[in-house]
Amino acid sequence: EIVLTQSPATLSLSPGEGAALSCRASQSVSNYLAWYQQKPGQAPRLLIYDASNRATGIPARFSGSGSGTDFTLTISSLEPEDFAVYYCQQRSNWPVTFGQGTKLEIK
Amino acid sequence: EVQLVESGGGLIKPGGSLRLSCTVSGITSNAIWVTWVRQAPGKGLECLGHIKSKTDGGTTGYAAPVKGRFAISRDDSENTVYLEMNSLRTEDTGVYYCTRGWGSGPLYHFDPWGQGTVVTVSS
């Protein structure tokens, strides 16, 4: 099973600042890496798929990069609605696995 | 627009059984892969398994923690996918989401998601 490790566990930033969230895979997942945002009481929402493709309706301030084992989700300028938990997910091997999440909180 | 709505959650005793439903709209359910993902209270996300589209063979796949206890099936007349859960354990407690799985190449990512249904396994 491929293990995804996200860092940091918690990131404290202010609106307007930029954020970089990391996801590292225990073995190569090529570019088969997605990012999700989850707000309290809500289902997750797909942000980025295949490492760098924005899902439909996702603002341009969200971008993804990386390949192989190291990936980054970048939020260029944080809006108040961006404070949430973010998960990465790989689809290279079965079982599909998720990272443990990064909580992005308001400083 | 594809939408999925879960139902059937509730309180069940350890060892019991429960069937969750995922009603699909906006597309014929057998034209898509449908997956089940759960989230234990305060924890992360866990993919439980999938049912492939009819054109991809309609077969199912399961993660190790639920293989042999859970089963995914589909009723085309109802445009609904089911998750039959047997021999439930306290660690099966959580929010259960159905999602559409898609992507070119291996396996899938998850989009869109239903709103989730809560399963509590407790005596």
Interface residues (C-beta under 8 A of the other chain):
Chain A: Y32 A34 Y36 A43 P44 R45 L46 Y49 D50 A55 Y87 Q89 R91 S92 N93 W94 P95 V96 T97 F98 G99 Q100 G101
Chain B: G44 L45 E46 C47 G61 A63 A64 Y97 G103 G105 P106 L107 Y108 H109 F110 D111 P112 W113 G114 Q115 G116
